[in-house]
Amino acid sequence: MVERLTRLDASFLYLEEPDTPMHVGGVLILERPAGGVEALADLVEARLPLVPRYRQRVAEVPGHLADPVWVDDPDFDINYHVRRSGLPRPGTEAQLLDLVSRLTSRPLDRRRPLWEAYLVDGLSDNRVAVVTKTHPALVDGLSALDIGQVLLDVDPDAPAPHAEEWRPQRPPNGAALVWQALDEYVRRPSAVVDTVRGAVTDVRSTAARLTGVAGGLLRTARKAVMPAPNSPLNASVGRQRRVAVARAELDDLKKIRKAHGGTVNDVLLTVVTGALREWLLSRGEPVVAGTSVRALVPVSMQDEDASPGNRVSSYLVDLPVGEPNPRVRLTRLSYAMRGIALHGQSVGADSLIALTGFAPSTLHALGARAARGLSRRLFNLVVTNVPGPQLPLYASGSRMLEVFPVVPLARGQGLSIGMTSYDGRVYFGFNADRDGVGDVDVLADLVEQEVGELVETAG
């Protein structure tokens, strides 16, 4: 019996469009291993048994009688999924990000397992990069973000496993898939209704269903949710992307929190708010006292110093970009986030799952999914924050130095911001539509400037 995609996993496929590929990306910067990128390629191949799904592809059921199923890819080619690339030495960060932008723009091939990893040699200071692209349908749970997580060890001397011989099972033919779907309907008649409600053959119907359900949830909140403010962040999205990055020291963020209150997440939102304010002003956009930008913010429900967990909640937060004083911005955001948590005015992940029939997913993927149905109406951008380990990680004995998330864009959404903390720092990844937000590198620079200004206010 084949394994059928869950309704959540299937939704990621139904809602994907050519201009808005849904893969979640990651950029890992490592010291160059002794064996170069070939050592990393060998490690990926050896670790594949830990993620069996990465050698499976999606098979559609004829007539769309049921959701798709996972089947082994009999033509699986590791060299297609793990590709070597190089920068002219000494490779700069700008050259790397240009490559990442081009890779991010290209959708994954649905005829193959839905992931790719690019091993990039030639970075300055004897470093290499691993650029990953993973479809959200592959991942299950906050701890399994993409193939990059499988590569990493806490011990630099961890032995690499030997690659195991893999023999794929023969995929079922169309007649067998139809028969299994009919058998499921006999055993579980409600599956017919579920499939019809899922609108499996109509992307727009599925998106409308998501919008309606989530909108109904929002209408039940105690505070009425108004449409998001007009913003240059919301426009038609093309097929090309620009990726930028920024960094912050976790100790600096904690220093700001200690001086002015709130949480580290509140400080990060304040930094993003201040950067967006200056970015809007640099573009000549009108910014007055009441100007705001609404963000969908999926956050982990846990203590800041605890290990990451699977419980998440998503908040609609109005970022006060019209407020010129950074300390006042922090106070307002801390109050807003505290009030949402205390009074239940959030778009909770558990509630969304209960109403839509979806299962939990990663934080980054949760933000991307929510953006599919809501971006035109209720918010201007997605800001995700995934806490990571505060100790060094290694691949093939080489230390991972930095890690940047690349969160996908939804239709009508020109910018997404992902944040990941690791080993004493927070790393920002900005994914933007090349035409609408082509100056995203300016925004990334402003984030680092905002951190510096807030540190000064902390004395």
C-alpha beads as a LAMMPS data file, in Angstrom:
LAMMPS data file: protein, C-alpha beads

459 atoms
458 bonds

1 atom types
1 bond types

-500.0 500.0 xlo xhi
-500.0 500.0 ylo yhi
-500.0 500.0 zlo zhi

Masses

1 110.0

Atoms # bond

1 1 1 0.000 0.000 0.000
2 1 1 1.435 3.368 -1.017
3 1 1 1.574 6.326 1.367
4 1 1 -0.750 9.168 0.441
5 1 1 0.223 12.795 0.930
6 1 1 -1.453 14.438 3.903
7 1 1 -3.891 17.215 3.169
8 1 1 -1.303 19.742 4.370
9 1 1 1.414 18.335 2.118
10 1 1 -0.969 18.182 -0.830
11 1 1 -2.006 21.792 -0.232
12 1 1 1.576 22.920 -0.738
13 1 1 1.435 21.411 -4.213
14 1 1 -2.077 22.636 -5.083
15 1 1 -1.300 26.234 -4.198
16 1 1 2.020 26.475 -6.035
17 1 1 2.126 28.602 -9.190
18 1 1 4.860 29.148 -11.808
19 1 1 5.620 32.681 -10.567
20 1 1 5.654 31.682 -6.897
21 1 1 7.560 28.424 -6.314
22 1 1 7.067 27.299 -2.730
23 1 1 10.387 25.672 -1.894
24 1 1 12.075 26.753 1.330
25 1 1 15.740 27.590 0.840
26 1 1 18.786 27.652 3.044
27 1 1 22.338 28.940 2.651
28 1 1 24.912 27.223 4.856
29 1 1 28.446 28.677 5.011
30 1 1 31.122 26.241 6.198
31 1 1 34.845 25.976 6.537
32 1 1 36.194 24.113 3.525
33 1 1 36.448 20.377 4.339
34 1 1 39.729 18.584 3.822
35 1 1 38.198 16.729 0.902
36 1 1 36.540 19.814 -0.562
37 1 1 32.933 19.818 -1.733
38 1 1 33.294 16.164 -2.788
39 1 1 33.439 15.249 0.905
40 1 1 30.107 17.015 1.388
41 1 1 28.641 15.243 -1.642
42 1 1 29.682 11.884 -0.198
43 1 1 28.141 12.847 3.138
44 1 1 24.813 13.735 1.526
45 1 1 24.691 10.372 -0.254
46 1 1 25.576 8.505 2.939
47 1 1 22.930 10.332 4.988
48 1 1 20.066 9.841 2.507
49 1 1 18.820 6.691 4.309
50 1 1 17.956 8.996 7.239
51 1 1 15.443 10.802 5.003
52 1 1 13.797 8.130 2.806
53 1 1 11.357 10.692 1.411
54 1 1 14.240 12.346 -0.421
55 1 1 14.348 9.405 -2.840
56 1 1 10.620 9.477 -3.484
57 1 1 8.586 11.499 -5.940
58 1 1 4.938 12.526 -6.107
59 1 1 2.614 10.401 -8.253
60 1 1 -0.782 11.773 -9.264
61 1 1 -3.857 9.534 -9.137
62 1 1 -5.539 9.333 -12.560
63 1 1 -8.673 11.434 -12.721
64 1 1 -7.666 13.160 -9.485
65 1 1 -9.786 10.643 -7.596
66 1 1 -7.640 11.143 -4.507
67 1 1 -4.671 13.105 -3.256
68 1 1 -1.270 12.157 -4.742
69 1 1 0.929 9.437 -3.260
70 1 1 4.627 9.021 -2.506
71 1 1 6.448 6.437 -4.639
72 1 1 10.106 5.475 -4.945
73 1 1 11.836 7.126 -7.884
74 1 1 13.292 4.239 -9.905
75 1 1 15.420 6.704 -11.869
76 1 1 16.775 8.517 -8.800
77 1 1 20.062 10.209 -9.682
78 1 1 22.056 11.643 -6.790
79 1 1 24.076 13.767 -9.211
80 1 1 20.918 15.556 -10.335
81 1 1 19.983 16.530 -6.779
82 1 1 23.493 17.268 -5.476
83 1 1 25.213 19.639 -7.880
84 1 1 28.648 21.219 -7.815
85 1 1 29.139 24.890 -8.506
86 1 1 31.962 27.353 -8.121
87 1 1 32.679 31.035 -7.815
88 1 1 35.698 32.803 -9.348
89 1 1 38.252 32.918 -6.537
90 1 1 38.153 34.656 -4.206
91 1 1 34.365 34.418 -4.309
92 1 1 32.571 37.323 -2.641
93 1 1 29.324 37.331 -0.721
94 1 1 27.708 39.388 -3.484
95 1 1 28.616 36.716 -6.054
96 1 1 27.239 33.983 -3.827
97 1 1 23.957 35.815 -3.272
98 1 1 23.606 36.405 -6.999
99 1 1 23.889 32.650 -7.495
100 1 1 21.400 31.982 -4.679
101 1 1 18.959 34.446 -6.256
102 1 1 19.067 32.608 -9.570
103 1 1 18.698 29.197 -7.919
104 1 1 15.795 30.397 -5.785
105 1 1 13.948 31.657 -8.865
106 1 1 13.796 28.213 -10.482
107 1 1 10.954 25.854 -9.459
108 1 1 11.692 22.279 -8.505
109 1 1 10.948 19.544 -11.052
110 1 1 7.843 17.696 -9.856
111 1 1 8.803 14.631 -11.868
112 1 1 11.657 14.064 -9.418
113 1 1 12.083 14.085 -5.622
114 1 1 11.374 17.649 -4.515
115 1 1 14.781 18.843 -3.306
116 1 1 18.128 20.071 -4.569
117 1 1 21.460 20.899 -2.930
118 1 1 24.203 22.982 -4.542
119 1 1 27.772 22.670 -3.239
120 1 1 29.522 25.949 -3.953
121 1 1 33.305 26.106 -3.920
122 1 1 35.595 29.121 -4.256
123 1 1 34.362 31.361 -1.434
124 1 1 36.945 33.669 0.096
125 1 1 38.689 32.785 3.366
126 1 1 38.749 29.082 2.461
127 1 1 34.992 28.594 2.825
128 1 1 32.303 26.697 0.926
129 1 1 28.528 27.076 0.775
130 1 1 25.652 24.617 0.633
131 1 1 22.524 26.044 -0.977
132 1 1 19.433 23.917 -0.388
133 1 1 15.968 23.951 -1.927
134 1 1 13.336 21.799 -0.227
135 1 1 9.637 21.633 -0.997
136 1 1 7.482 21.994 2.152
137 1 1 5.626 18.805 1.186
138 1 1 8.794 16.873 2.121
139 1 1 9.279 18.129 5.655
140 1 1 7.371 17.132 8.747
141 1 1 7.957 19.014 11.975
142 1 1 10.071 21.978 13.025
143 1 1 13.190 19.874 13.554
144 1 1 13.359 18.662 9.905
145 1 1 13.691 21.835 7.893
146 1 1 15.647 20.496 4.918
147 1 1 18.528 18.292 3.837
148 1 1 20.979 20.704 5.461
149 1 1 19.857 19.589 8.913
150 1 1 20.730 15.960 8.111
151 1 1 24.316 16.879 7.256
152 1 1 25.195 18.501 10.562
153 1 1 26.709 16.985 13.717
154 1 1 27.607 18.448 17.100
155 1 1 30.841 16.417 17.057
156 1 1 33.433 17.455 14.462
157 1 1 34.859 13.911 14.555
158 1 1 31.536 12.164 13.962
159 1 1 32.212 9.283 11.558
160 1 1 30.470 9.452 8.217
161 1 1 28.270 6.405 7.590
162 1 1 28.939 4.216 4.606
163 1 1 26.566 4.727 1.718
164 1 1 24.023 1.919 1.599
165 1 1 22.832 0.270 -1.562
166 1 1 19.269 1.333 -2.289
167 1 1 16.804 -0.663 -4.317
168 1 1 13.615 1.232 -5.157
169 1 1 10.263 -0.456 -5.038
170 1 1 8.464 -0.552 -8.340
171 1 1 5.930 2.304 -8.470
172 1 1 2.279 1.239 -8.905
173 1 1 0.724 1.874 -12.304
174 1 1 -2.282 4.109 -12.860
175 1 1 -4.789 1.291 -12.534
176 1 1 -3.349 0.276 -9.152
177 1 1 -3.509 3.875 -7.894
178 1 1 -7.157 4.128 -8.932
179 1 1 -7.974 0.810 -7.267
180 1 1 -6.318 1.868 -4.007
181 1 1 -8.215 5.173 -4.051
182 1 1 -11.525 3.365 -4.553
183 1 1 -10.649 0.908 -1.798
184 1 1 -10.015 3.833 0.565
185 1 1 -13.390 5.317 -0.323
186 1 1 -15.116 2.025 0.496
187 1 1 -13.359 1.777 3.842
188 1 1 -13.684 5.504 4.609
189 1 1 -16.582 7.131 2.710
190 1 1 -15.716 10.559 4.120
191 1 1 -12.583 10.501 1.962
192 1 1 -14.750 11.291 -1.058
193 1 1 -16.046 14.423 0.615
194 1 1 -12.531 15.377 1.725
195 1 1 -11.214 15.099 -1.822
196 1 1 -14.045 17.172 -3.276
197 1 1 -13.644 19.829 -0.611
198 1 1 -9.928 19.889 -1.276
199 1 1 -10.569 21.052 -4.857
200 1 1 -7.592 19.019 -5.950
201 1 1 -7.706 20.063 -9.598
202 1 1 -8.296 23.756 -9.084
203 1 1 -5.591 25.899 -7.520
204 1 1 -7.848 28.910 -7.252
205 1 1 -10.588 26.960 -5.503
206 1 1 -8.111 25.617 -2.990
207 1 1 -6.672 29.080 -2.359
208 1 1 -10.178 30.478 -1.931
209 1 1 -10.991 27.745 0.572
210 1 1 -7.911 28.614 2.596
211 1 1 -8.784 32.299 2.502
212 1 1 -12.333 31.682 3.595
213 1 1 -11.433 29.370 6.452
214 1 1 -8.657 31.564 7.794
215 1 1 -10.818 34.640 7.312
216 1 1 -13.588 32.976 9.291
217 1 1 -11.123 32.250 12.069
218 1 1 -10.007 35.865 12.132
219 1 1 -13.582 37.092 12.313
220 1 1 -13.999 35.129 15.513
221 1 1 -11.202 37.063 17.186
222 1 1 -12.231 39.611 19.773
223 1 1 -10.613 42.389 17.818
224 1 1 -11.833 42.914 14.251
225 1 1 -9.068 42.520 11.689
226 1 1 -9.003 45.249 9.062
227 1 1 -7.379 44.875 5.630
228 1 1 -3.639 45.432 5.552
229 1 1 -2.393 48.953 4.738
230 1 1 -1.466 49.758 1.162
231 1 1 2.239 49.094 0.643
232 1 1 4.793 48.836 -2.162
233 1 1 5.478 45.381 -0.726
234 1 1 2.247 44.123 -2.320
235 1 1 2.306 44.021 -6.104
236 1 1 2.375 41.571 -8.978
237 1 1 5.276 39.160 -8.557
238 1 1 7.513 38.034 -11.409
239 1 1 9.618 34.909 -11.704
240 1 1 12.974 36.396 -10.691
241 1 1 14.217 36.886 -7.128
242 1 1 16.873 38.825 -5.257
243 1 1 18.293 37.451 -2.018
244 1 1 20.090 39.495 0.631
245 1 1 21.400 38.715 4.127
246 1 1 22.150 40.465 7.406
247 1 1 23.574 39.487 10.782
248 1 1 23.201 40.450 14.442
249 1 1 24.933 39.370 17.629
250 1 1 22.568 37.596 20.026
251 1 1 24.307 39.259 22.995
252 1 1 23.477 42.673 21.515
253 1 1 19.816 41.723 21.176
254 1 1 19.742 40.456 24.766
255 1 1 21.386 43.670 25.925
256 1 1 18.621 45.675 24.235
257 1 1 15.966 43.437 25.763
258 1 1 17.472 43.823 29.225
259 1 1 17.605 47.601 28.933
260 1 1 14.157 48.194 27.438
261 1 1 12.084 45.080 28.230
262 1 1 10.220 42.696 25.986
263 1 1 11.632 39.555 24.417
264 1 1 14.367 38.898 21.882
265 1 1 11.621 38.311 19.306
266 1 1 10.176 41.759 20.133
267 1 1 13.613 43.281 19.603
268 1 1 13.957 41.523 16.242
269 1 1 10.557 42.841 15.125
270 1 1 11.619 46.321 16.242
271 1 1 14.794 46.044 14.166
272 1 1 12.784 44.960 11.113
273 1 1 10.296 47.790 11.703
274 1 1 12.999 50.441 11.868
275 1 1 14.689 49.096 8.748
276 1 1 11.379 49.098 6.851
277 1 1 10.780 52.697 7.941
278 1 1 14.117 53.882 6.574
279 1 1 13.690 51.786 3.442
280 1 1 10.298 53.341 2.706
281 1 1 11.729 56.829 3.251
282 1 1 14.658 56.055 0.929
283 1 1 12.116 55.244 -1.780
284 1 1 10.216 58.477 -1.276
285 1 1 7.153 56.711 0.154
286 1 1 4.921 58.767 2.475
287 1 1 5.617 57.844 6.105
288 1 1 3.562 59.664 8.753
289 1 1 2.915 59.034 12.430
290 1 1 0.168 56.503 11.779
291 1 1 1.881 54.570 8.981
292 1 1 2.172 50.838 9.585
293 1 1 3.126 47.651 7.777
294 1 1 1.302 44.466 8.720
295 1 1 3.351 41.305 9.141
296 1 1 2.286 37.710 9.561
297 1 1 4.657 36.446 12.257
298 1 1 4.772 32.717 13.016
299 1 1 6.666 32.296 16.314
300 1 1 7.658 29.330 18.455
301 1 1 5.710 28.972 21.693
302 1 1 8.667 28.320 23.999
303 1 1 11.136 29.957 26.345
304 1 1 13.910 31.791 24.539
305 1 1 16.653 29.602 25.993
306 1 1 14.835 26.315 25.429
307 1 1 15.409 23.972 22.536
308 1 1 13.108 24.417 19.547
309 1 1 9.698 22.793 19.792
310 1 1 6.872 21.981 17.461
311 1 1 4.188 24.233 18.945
312 1 1 3.790 27.405 16.909
313 1 1 1.383 30.293 16.687
314 1 1 0.990 32.955 13.996
315 1 1 0.300 36.614 14.746
316 1 1 -0.872 39.482 12.615
317 1 1 1.233 42.378 13.859
318 1 1 1.052 46.013 12.741
319 1 1 4.655 47.229 12.617
320 1 1 4.681 50.949 13.586
321 1 1 6.984 52.225 10.841
322 1 1 5.612 55.727 11.378
323 1 1 7.181 55.910 14.859
324 1 1 10.599 57.635 14.649
325 1 1 11.802 56.685 18.162
326 1 1 13.266 53.135 18.269
327 1 1 12.623 52.726 21.992
328 1 1 8.973 53.680 21.556
329 1 1 8.727 51.232 18.647
330 1 1 10.038 48.453 20.892
331 1 1 7.599 49.375 23.670
332 1 1 4.652 49.360 21.273
333 1 1 5.598 46.044 19.713
334 1 1 6.231 44.400 23.088
335 1 1 2.832 45.560 24.275
336 1 1 1.135 44.349 21.097
337 1 1 2.756 40.909 21.201
338 1 1 2.027 40.507 24.907
339 1 1 -1.570 41.559 24.407
340 1 1 -2.092 39.134 21.530
341 1 1 -0.703 36.244 23.548
342 1 1 -2.725 37.082 26.670
343 1 1 -6.062 37.825 25.025
344 1 1 -6.069 35.173 22.311
345 1 1 -6.060 37.605 19.393
346 1 1 -3.758 35.422 17.341
347 1 1 -4.141 33.223 14.310
348 1 1 -3.130 30.097 16.188
349 1 1 -1.474 27.251 14.321
350 1 1 -3.590 24.700 16.213
351 1 1 -6.788 26.507 15.210
352 1 1 -5.769 26.732 11.561
353 1 1 -4.934 23.042 11.541
354 1 1 -8.254 22.112 13.150
355 1 1 -10.288 24.157 10.709
356 1 1 -8.466 23.261 7.518
357 1 1 -7.580 19.641 8.227
358 1 1 -3.859 20.359 7.897
359 1 1 -1.117 18.891 10.044
360 1 1 1.746 20.858 11.683
361 1 1 4.660 21.971 9.524
362 1 1 7.848 23.949 9.915
363 1 1 7.647 27.590 10.941
364 1 1 8.979 28.812 7.635
365 1 1 6.569 26.639 5.703
366 1 1 3.695 27.701 7.955
367 1 1 4.322 31.319 7.082
368 1 1 4.531 30.494 3.395
369 1 1 1.271 28.530 3.471
370 1 1 -0.619 31.231 5.301
371 1 1 0.653 33.813 2.826
372 1 1 -0.857 31.862 -0.066
373 1 1 -4.404 32.569 0.994
374 1 1 -4.137 35.832 2.867
375 1 1 -1.382 38.072 1.492
376 1 1 -3.587 40.251 -0.685
377 1 1 -6.064 40.980 2.094
378 1 1 -4.644 40.838 5.560
379 1 1 -0.892 41.449 5.629
380 1 1 2.000 42.901 3.676
381 1 1 4.842 40.471 4.359
382 1 1 5.817 37.343 6.272
383 1 1 8.477 37.446 8.998
384 1 1 9.568 34.042 10.347
385 1 1 11.885 33.408 13.278
386 1 1 13.239 29.886 13.837
387 1 1 15.459 29.439 16.912
388 1 1 18.485 27.251 16.330
389 1 1 21.195 25.608 18.448
390 1 1 23.573 27.867 20.320
391 1 1 26.583 25.620 19.807
392 1 1 28.711 24.929 16.731
393 1 1 27.647 22.289 14.215
394 1 1 29.881 20.412 11.778
395 1 1 29.669 18.641 8.417
396 1 1 32.525 16.359 7.336
397 1 1 34.534 17.793 10.222
398 1 1 34.106 21.370 8.996
399 1 1 32.399 23.942 11.178
400 1 1 29.249 25.626 9.955
401 1 1 29.927 29.341 10.265
402 1 1 26.613 30.882 9.195
403 1 1 23.133 29.827 8.076
404 1 1 20.561 31.982 6.274
405 1 1 16.923 31.010 5.571
406 1 1 15.223 31.856 2.266
407 1 1 11.436 31.972 2.741
408 1 1 9.318 31.723 -0.447
409 1 1 7.057 34.473 -1.727
410 1 1 3.312 34.210 -2.218
411 1 1 1.264 35.751 -4.989
412 1 1 1.186 39.513 -4.546
413 1 1 3.903 39.412 -1.865
414 1 1 7.131 41.171 -2.805
415 1 1 9.214 40.406 0.286
416 1 1 9.671 37.731 2.939
417 1 1 12.085 37.841 5.863
418 1 1 13.425 34.741 7.597
419 1 1 15.503 34.775 10.773
420 1 1 17.477 31.916 12.304
421 1 1 19.608 32.050 15.446
422 1 1 22.739 29.921 15.609
423 1 1 25.837 29.824 17.800
424 1 1 25.465 33.274 19.324
425 1 1 24.198 35.176 16.275
426 1 1 20.948 35.809 14.414
427 1 1 20.994 35.483 10.631
428 1 1 18.485 37.305 8.433
429 1 1 17.548 36.081 4.972
430 1 1 15.607 38.417 2.644
431 1 1 13.841 36.982 -0.392
432 1 1 12.385 39.621 -2.713
433 1 1 10.799 40.005 -6.107
434 1 1 13.554 41.352 -8.352
435 1 1 11.296 43.914 -10.054
436 1 1 9.216 45.127 -7.119
437 1 1 11.833 45.084 -4.319
438 1 1 15.058 45.088 -6.299
439 1 1 16.808 47.199 -3.657
440 1 1 16.451 44.542 -0.952
441 1 1 20.178 44.799 -0.209
442 1 1 19.503 48.322 1.094
443 1 1 16.964 46.870 3.516
444 1 1 19.486 44.284 4.703
445 1 1 22.066 46.996 5.417
446 1 1 19.457 49.007 7.318
447 1 1 18.728 46.025 9.580
448 1 1 22.328 45.965 10.782
449 1 1 22.254 49.740 11.262
450 1 1 19.077 49.469 13.347
451 1 1 20.704 46.927 15.642
452 1 1 23.606 49.309 16.184
453 1 1 21.307 52.228 17.025
454 1 1 19.313 50.174 19.512
455 1 1 22.523 48.975 21.183
456 1 1 23.513 52.631 21.654
457 1 1 20.169 53.373 23.333
458 1 1 20.832 50.482 25.729
459 1 1 23.904 52.295 27.035

Bonds

1 1 1 2
2 1 2 3
3 1 3 4
4 1 4 5
5 1 5 6
6 1 6 7
7 1 7 8
8 1 8 9
9 1 9 10
10 1 10 11
11 1 11 12
12 1 12 13
13 1 13 14
14 1 14 15
15 1 15 16
16 1 16 17
17 1 17 18
18 1 18 19
19 1 19 20
20 1 20 21
21 1 21 22
22 1 22 23
23 1 23 24
24 1 24 25
25 1 25 26
26 1 26 27
27 1 27 28
28 1 28 29
29 1 29 30
30 1 30 31
31 1 31 32
32 1 32 33
33 1 33 34
34 1 34 35
35 1 35 36
36 1 36 37
37 1 37 38
38 1 38 39
39 1 39 40
40 1 40 41
41 1 41 42
42 1 42 43
43 1 43 44
44 1 44 45
45 1 45 46
46 1 46 47
47 1 47 48
48 1 48 49
49 1 49 50
50 1 50 51
51 1 51 52
52 1 52 53
53 1 53 54
54 1 54 55
55 1 55 56
56 1 56 57
57 1 57 58
58 1 58 59
59 1 59 60
60 1 60 61
61 1 61 62
62 1 62 63
63 1 63 64
64 1 64 65
65 1 65 66
66 1 66 67
67 1 67 68
68 1 68 69
69 1 69 70
70 1 70 71
71 1 71 72
72 1 72 73
73 1 73 74
74 1 74 75
75 1 75 76
76 1 76 77
77 1 77 78
78 1 78 79
79 1 79 80
80 1 80 81
81 1 81 82
82 1 82 83
83 1 83 84
84 1 84 85
85 1 85 86
86 1 86 87
87 1 87 88
88 1 88 89
89 1 89 90
90 1 90 91
91 1 91 92
92 1 92 93
93 1 93 94
94 1 94 95
95 1 95 96
96 1 96 97
97 1 97 98
98 1 98 99
99 1 99 100
100 1 100 101
101 1 101 102
102 1 102 103
103 1 103 104
104 1 104 105
105 1 105 106
106 1 106 107
107 1 107 108
108 1 108 109
109 1 109 110
110 1 110 111
111 1 111 112
112 1 112 113
113 1 113 114
114 1 114 115
115 1 115 116
116 1 116 117
117 1 117 118
118 1 118 119
119 1 119 120
120 1 120 121
121 1 121 122
122 1 122 123
123 1 123 124
124 1 124 125
125 1 125 126
126 1 126 127
127 1 127 128
128 1 128 129
129 1 129 130
130 1 130 131
131 1 131 132
132 1 132 133
133 1 133 134
134 1 134 135
135 1 135 136
136 1 136 137
137 1 137 138
138 1 138 139
139 1 139 140
140 1 140 141
141 1 141 142
142 1 142 143
143 1 143 144
144 1 144 145
145 1 145 146
146 1 146 147
147 1 147 148
148 1 148 149
149 1 149 150
150 1 150 151
151 1 151 152
152 1 152 153
153 1 153 154
154 1 154 155
155 1 155 156
156 1 156 157
157 1 157 158
158 1 158 159
159 1 159 160
160 1 160 161
161 1 161 162
162 1 162 163
163 1 163 164
164 1 164 165
165 1 165 166
166 1 166 167
167 1 167 168
168 1 168 169
169 1 169 170
170 1 170 171
171 1 171 172
172 1 172 173
173 1 173 174
174 1 174 175
175 1 175 176
176 1 176 177
177 1 177 178
178 1 178 179
179 1 179 180
180 1 180 181
181 1 181 182
182 1 182 183
183 1 183 184
184 1 184 185
185 1 185 186
186 1 186 187
187 1 187 188
188 1 188 189
189 1 189 190
190 1 190 191
191 1 191 192
192 1 192 193
193 1 193 194
194 1 194 195
195 1 195 196
196 1 196 197
197 1 197 198
198 1 198 199
199 1 199 200
200 1 200 201
201 1 201 202
202 1 202 203
203 1 203 204
204 1 204 205
205 1 205 206
206 1 206 207
207 1 207 208
208 1 208 209
209 1 209 210
210 1 210 211
211 1 211 212
212 1 212 213
213 1 213 214
214 1 214 215
215 1 215 216
216 1 216 217
217 1 217 218
218 1 218 219
219 1 219 220
220 1 220 221
221 1 221 222
222 1 222 223
223 1 223 224
224 1 224 225
225 1 225 226
226 1 226 227
227 1 227 228
228 1 228 229
229 1 229 230
230 1 230 231
231 1 231 232
232 1 232 233
233 1 233 234
234 1 234 235
235 1 235 236
236 1 236 237
237 1 237 238
238 1 238 239
239 1 239 240
240 1 240 241
241 1 241 242
242 1 242 243
243 1 243 244
244 1 244 245
245 1 245 246
246 1 246 247
247 1 247 248
248 1 248 249
249 1 249 250
250 1 250 251
251 1 251 252
252 1 252 253
253 1 253 254
254 1 254 255
255 1 255 256
256 1 256 257
257 1 257 258
258 1 258 259
259 1 259 260
260 1 260 261
261 1 261 262
262 1 262 263
263 1 263 264
264 1 264 265
265 1 265 266
266 1 266 267
267 1 267 268
268 1 268 269
269 1 269 270
270 1 270 271
271 1 271 272
272 1 272 273
273 1 273 274
274 1 274 275
275 1 275 276
276 1 276 277
277 1 277 278
278 1 278 279
279 1 279 280
280 1 280 281
281 1 281 282
282 1 282 283
283 1 283 284
284 1 284 285
285 1 285 286
286 1 286 287
287 1 287 288
288 1 288 289
289 1 289 290
290 1 290 291
291 1 291 292
292 1 292 293
293 1 293 294
294 1 294 295
295 1 295 296
296 1 296 297
297 1 297 298
298 1 298 299
299 1 299 300
300 1 300 301
301 1 301 302
302 1 302 303
303 1 303 304
304 1 304 305
305 1 305 306
306 1 306 307
307 1 307 308
308 1 308 309
309 1 309 310
310 1 310 311
311 1 311 312
312 1 312 313
313 1 313 314
314 1 314 315
315 1 315 316
316 1 316 317
317 1 317 318
318 1 318 319
319 1 319 320
320 1 320 321
321 1 321 322
322 1 322 323
323 1 323 324
324 1 324 325
325 1 325 326
326 1 326 327
327 1 327 328
328 1 328 329
329 1 329 330
330 1 330 331
331 1 331 332
332 1 332 333
333 1 333 334
334 1 334 335
335 1 335 336
336 1 336 337
337 1 337 338
338 1 338 339
339 1 339 340
340 1 340 341
341 1 341 342
342 1 342 343
343 1 343 344
344 1 344 345
345 1 345 346
346 1 346 347
347 1 347 348
348 1 348 349
349 1 349 350
350 1 350 351
351 1 351 352
352 1 352 353
353 1 353 354
354 1 354 355
355 1 355 356
356 1 356 357
357 1 357 358
358 1 358 359
359 1 359 360
360 1 360 361
361 1 361 362
362 1 362 363
363 1 363 364
364 1 364 365
365 1 365 366
366 1 366 367
367 1 367 368
368 1 368 369
369 1 369 370
370 1 370 371
371 1 371 372
372 1 372 373
373 1 373 374
374 1 374 375
375 1 375 376
376 1 376 377
377 1 377 378
378 1 378 379
379 1 379 380
380 1 380 381
381 1 381 382
382 1 382 383
383 1 383 384
384 1 384 385
385 1 385 386
386 1 386 387
387 1 387 388
388 1 388 389
389 1 389 390
390 1 390 391
391 1 391 392
392 1 392 393
393 1 393 394
394 1 394 395
395 1 395 396
396 1 396 397
397 1 397 398
398 1 398 399
399 1 399 400
400 1 400 401
401 1 401 402
402 1 402 403
403 1 403 404
404 1 404 405
405 1 405 406
406 1 406 407
407 1 407 408
408 1 408 409
409 1 409 410
410 1 410 411
411 1 411 412
412 1 412 413
413 1 413 414
414 1 414 415
415 1 415 416
416 1 416 417
417 1 417 418
418 1 418 419
419 1 419 420
420 1 420 421
421 1 421 422
422 1 422 423
423 1 423 424
424 1 424 425
425 1 425 426
426 1 426 427
427 1 427 428
428 1 428 429
429 1 429 430
430 1 430 431
431 1 431 432
432 1 432 433
433 1 433 434
434 1 434 435
435 1 435 436
436 1 436 437
437 1 437 438
438 1 438 439
439 1 439 440
440 1 440 441
441 1 441 442
442 1 442 443
443 1 443 444
444 1 444 445
445 1 445 446
446 1 446 447
447 1 447 448
448 1 448 449
449 1 449 450
450 1 450 451
451 1 451 452
452 1 452 453
453 1 453 454
454 1 454 455
455 1 455 456
456 1 456 457
457 1 457 458
458 1 458 459
